[in-house]
Amino acid sequence: MQLEALRDLNFHKLKDLYSTEKLLIRALHKMARAATNGKLAAVPDV
């Protein structure tokens, strides 16, 4: 029973991390498009 709860907890943590990563990547691309400095705008595509 406890192993199942830990498995569920880890699954939800991984889902949260994946979602956060996707949001961060979107935000970085928006920031790069809005940047006026060429070095800041040169964000590598992920």
Buried (B, 14 or more C-beta within 10 A) or exposed (E): EEEEEEEEEEEEEEEEEEEEEEEEEEEEEEEBEEEEEEEEEEBEEE
